[in-house]
């Protein structure tokens, strides 16, 4: 893979958010930078930006995605080699004798980094199979939706899984053939538990490279107003978006609003 200009770091969450609305990603990043630096960091989106009708990011390959009902299929010889210990409420997937966390990625060095792509992040889990294959697993405390491919924009989960496969490949030196999204159905007593296998190969890696480059080259980061997205957008819920197609019933101040868009 060719070396990329990595002046701006990108995370799997950035990719997911950008695919939904570049402006949402920009607001989240500018707010985080303001907290880290202790000074106001303005969003780069111009005040006179023209909103987009659709996401500017083309969808990743997802024709071979496979959805499975029930509990995640974990073999007796599988082991847990990575866990995001900073993530609350993750399920217990392995007995203590099958937890063999890689000491290289224990806190404070738990973040997986790909210096070539300038990508970093933390999968919820990484499983090592008996044959040596490593598989990133991302946990969602919700149910496996009926009509998985047609509903709820689960393309977002495919994007996250592809990015985490790349991080695991670089960190562990072994290329995953798939990532897994685990739906835990925490609120439904397990009635709709399930897991989805996301294939990872050359096509997915090429998509990731193009997507990361697109984020870095986008100097506008325009909003994509859409009622479903806007109603669940954190910055919009805080009153920080003037382009929203739907706004939660959350009060906001003019200072919050104007500060976000300048």
C-alpha positions as CSV (number, residue, x, y, z in Angstrom):
1,X,0.0,0.0,0.0
2,X,1.4,3.4,-0.9
3,X,2.4,5.8,1.9
4,X,-0.4,8.4,2.5
5,X,-0.2,11.9,3.8
6,X,-1.1,11.5,7.4
7,X,-1.1,15.0,8.7
8,X,-4.7,14.6,10.0
9,X,-5.3,11.5,12.1
10,X,-8.5,9.5,11.3
11,X,-10.3,7.0,13.5
12,X,-13.0,4.3,12.6
13,X,-15.5,6.6,14.3
14,X,-14.5,9.5,12.0
15,X,-15.1,7.3,9.0
16,X,-18.6,6.3,10.3
17,X,-19.5,9.8,11.2
18,X,-18.2,11.3,7.9
19,X,-20.2,8.8,5.9
20,X,-23.3,10.0,7.7
21,X,-22.6,13.8,7.8
22,X,-19.1,15.4,7.3
23,X,-20.2,18.4,9.3
24,X,-21.2,16.2,12.3
25,X,-17.7,14.7,12.2
26,X,-16.2,18.2,12.0
27,X,-18.2,19.4,15.0
28,X,-17.2,16.4,17.1
29,X,-13.5,16.8,16.2
30,X,-13.4,20.5,16.8
31,X,-15.1,20.0,20.2
32,X,-12.6,17.3,21.1
33,X,-9.7,19.5,20.1
34,X,-11.0,22.3,22.1
35,X,-11.2,20.1,25.2
36,X,-7.7,18.7,24.7
37,X,-6.0,22.0,23.9
38,X,-7.9,24.1,26.4
39,X,-8.7,26.7,23.7
40,X,-11.5,27.1,21.2
41,X,-10.9,25.2,18.0
42,X,-13.3,26.3,15.3
43,X,-14.9,23.9,12.8
44,X,-13.5,24.3,9.3
45,X,-16.9,24.2,7.6
46,X,-17.6,27.7,6.0
47,X,-20.6,29.7,7.2
48,X,-22.0,29.9,3.7
49,X,-21.6,26.1,2.9
50,X,-24.3,24.5,0.7
51,X,-25.7,21.4,2.3
52,X,-25.5,18.1,0.5
53,X,-28.4,15.8,-0.4
54,X,-26.4,12.6,0.1
55,X,-23.3,11.3,1.8
56,X,-20.2,12.2,-0.2
57,X,-18.6,8.9,0.8
58,X,-19.3,6.0,-1.5
59,X,-20.4,2.8,0.3
60,X,-17.9,0.1,1.1
61,X,-18.1,-3.4,-0.5
62,X,-20.8,-5.3,1.4
63,X,-22.2,-7.9,-0.9
64,X,-20.7,-10.8,1.1
65,X,-21.8,-9.6,4.5
66,X,-23.4,-12.5,6.4
67,X,-25.9,-12.0,9.2
68,X,-26.4,-14.8,11.8
69,X,-29.0,-15.2,14.5
70,X,-28.1,-16.3,18.0
71,X,-25.0,-16.2,20.1
72,X,-21.5,-15.6,18.7
73,X,-19.9,-18.8,17.6
74,X,-16.8,-19.1,19.7
75,X,-14.8,-22.3,19.4
76,X,-13.2,-24.0,22.4
77,X,-9.7,-23.2,21.2
78,X,-10.4,-19.5,20.6
79,X,-8.8,-17.0,22.9
80,X,-9.1,-13.3,23.7
81,X,-5.9,-11.4,22.9
82,X,-7.2,-7.8,23.0
83,X,-10.0,-6.0,24.9
84,X,-10.7,-2.3,25.1
85,X,-10.6,-2.1,28.9
86,X,-11.7,1.5,28.8
87,X,-15.1,0.6,27.3
88,X,-17.8,0.1,29.9
89,X,-20.4,-2.7,29.8
90,X,-18.7,-5.1,27.3
91,X,-20.0,-8.7,27.6
92,X,-17.9,-11.4,29.0
93,X,-17.1,-13.7,26.1
94,X,-14.3,-15.8,27.5
95,X,-13.5,-17.7,30.6
96,X,-10.5,-16.5,32.5
97,X,-8.3,-19.4,31.3
98,X,-8.9,-18.3,27.7
99,X,-8.0,-14.7,28.2
100,X,-4.4,-14.1,26.9
101,X,-4.2,-10.4,26.4
102,X,-1.3,-9.2,24.3
103,X,0.9,-7.2,26.7
104,X,1.9,-4.8,23.9
105,X,-1.6,-3.4,23.9
106,X,-2.5,-3.0,27.6
107,X,-3.2,0.5,28.9
108,X,-1.8,3.1,28.4
109,X,-0.8,1.7,25.0
110,X,-4.2,0.2,24.1
111,X,-4.8,2.3,21.0
112,X,-4.0,0.4,17.8
113,X,-2.1,2.6,15.3
114,X,-1.5,2.3,11.6
115,X,1.2,4.9,10.7
116,X,0.8,4.3,7.0
117,X,-2.8,5.3,6.8
118,X,-2.7,7.6,9.8
119,X,-5.5,5.5,11.3
120,X,-6.0,4.7,15.0
121,X,-8.6,3.2,17.2
122,X,-9.6,0.5,19.6
123,X,-11.7,-2.5,18.7
124,X,-13.9,-3.9,21.5
125,X,-12.2,-7.3,21.2
126,X,-9.7,-9.2,19.2
127,X,-10.2,-13.0,19.1
128,X,-7.4,-15.4,18.1
129,X,-8.5,-18.6,16.4
130,X,-6.7,-21.9,16.8
131,X,-5.2,-21.5,13.3
132,X,-3.7,-18.1,14.3
133,X,-6.2,-15.9,12.5
134,X,-7.1,-12.7,14.4
135,X,-10.6,-11.3,14.2
136,X,-11.7,-7.9,15.5
137,X,-15.2,-7.8,17.2
138,X,-17.2,-4.7,17.8
139,X,-20.1,-5.0,20.3
140,X,-23.4,-3.2,19.9
141,X,-25.8,-3.4,22.8
142,X,-28.8,-3.6,20.5
143,X,-30.6,-6.4,18.6
144,X,-29.9,-7.8,15.2
145,X,-32.4,-6.0,13.1
146,X,-34.9,-7.9,10.9
147,X,-34.1,-7.1,7.3
148,X,-30.5,-6.3,8.3
149,X,-29.4,-5.2,4.8
150,X,-32.5,-3.0,4.2
151,X,-32.8,-1.1,7.5
152,X,-31.1,1.1,10.1
153,X,-28.1,2.1,8.0
154,X,-25.9,-0.8,9.2
155,X,-23.5,0.1,6.4
156,X,-22.0,2.2,9.3
157,X,-21.0,-1.0,11.1
158,X,-19.4,-2.4,7.9
159,X,-17.3,0.8,7.7
160,X,-16.2,0.5,11.3
161,X,-15.3,-3.2,11.0
162,X,-13.2,-2.7,7.8
163,X,-11.2,0.0,9.6
164,X,-10.7,-2.2,12.6
165,X,-9.5,-5.1,10.4
166,X,-6.8,-2.8,9.0
167,X,-5.7,-1.8,12.5
168,X,-5.6,-5.4,13.7
169,X,-3.6,-6.4,10.6
170,X,-1.0,-3.7,11.3
171,X,-0.9,-4.4,15.1
172,X,-0.7,-8.2,15.1
173,X,1.0,-8.7,11.7
174,X,-1.7,-11.0,10.5
175,X,-4.4,-10.0,8.0
176,X,-7.9,-10.8,9.2
177,X,-10.2,-12.4,6.7
178,X,-13.2,-10.9,8.4
179,X,-14.4,-8.6,11.2
180,X,-17.5,-9.3,13.4
181,X,-20.2,-7.0,14.6
182,X,-21.8,-8.6,17.7
183,X,-25.4,-7.5,18.6
184,X,-25.9,-8.2,22.3
185,X,-29.6,-7.2,22.6
186,X,-29.0,-6.0,26.1
187,X,-32.5,-4.5,26.4
188,X,-34.3,-7.5,24.9
189,X,-33.2,-10.4,27.1
190,X,-31.4,-11.9,24.2
191,X,-34.5,-12.4,22.0
192,X,-32.7,-11.0,18.9
193,X,-29.1,-11.6,19.6
194,X,-27.0,-12.0,16.5
195,X,-23.7,-11.4,14.8
196,X,-22.6,-10.2,11.4
197,X,-19.5,-11.3,9.5
198,X,-17.8,-8.5,7.5
199,X,-15.4,-9.9,4.9
200,X,-12.0,-8.1,4.7
201,X,-9.8,-8.4,1.6
202,X,-8.1,-6.3,-1.0
203,X,-11.3,-4.6,-2.2
204,X,-12.2,-3.5,1.4
205,X,-8.6,-2.3,2.0
206,X,-8.6,-0.2,-1.2
207,X,-12.0,1.3,-0.2
208,X,-10.5,2.2,3.2
209,X,-7.5,3.9,1.6
210,X,-9.7,6.0,-0.7
211,X,-12.1,6.9,2.2
212,X,-9.3,8.1,4.4
213,X,-7.8,10.2,1.6
214,X,-11.2,11.7,0.9
215,X,-11.7,12.8,4.5
216,X,-8.3,14.5,4.5
217,X,-8.8,16.2,1.2
218,X,-12.3,17.5,2.1
219,X,-11.7,21.1,3.2
220,X,-15.5,21.9,3.3
221,X,-17.1,19.1,5.3
222,X,-20.6,20.1,4.4
223,X,-23.7,19.0,6.3
224,X,-26.0,16.3,5.0
225,X,-29.4,17.2,6.6
226,X,-31.5,14.1,7.0
227,X,-34.2,13.7,9.6
228,X,-33.1,10.3,10.9
229,X,-29.5,11.3,11.1
230,X,-30.1,14.7,12.6
231,X,-32.4,13.4,15.3
232,X,-29.6,11.2,16.6
233,X,-26.7,13.6,16.1
234,X,-25.0,14.5,19.4
235,X,-23.8,18.0,18.3
236,X,-27.3,18.7,17.0
237,X,-28.8,17.6,20.2
238,X,-26.5,20.1,21.9
239,X,-27.8,22.8,19.6
240,X,-24.6,23.2,17.7
241,X,-26.0,22.7,14.1
242,X,-27.9,25.3,12.2
243,X,-28.5,22.9,9.2
244,X,-30.5,20.2,11.0
245,X,-33.5,18.6,9.3
246,X,-34.8,17.6,12.8
247,X,-33.8,18.9,16.2
248,X,-34.2,17.1,19.5
249,X,-36.0,19.0,22.3
250,X,-32.7,20.2,23.8
251,X,-32.3,23.9,24.7
252,X,-29.2,25.6,23.4
253,X,-27.7,29.1,23.6
254,X,-26.8,31.4,20.8
255,X,-23.2,31.3,22.0
256,X,-23.1,27.6,21.7
257,X,-24.6,27.7,18.2
258,X,-22.5,30.5,16.8
259,X,-19.3,29.2,18.4
260,X,-19.7,25.9,16.7
261,X,-20.1,27.3,13.2
262,X,-17.5,30.0,13.2
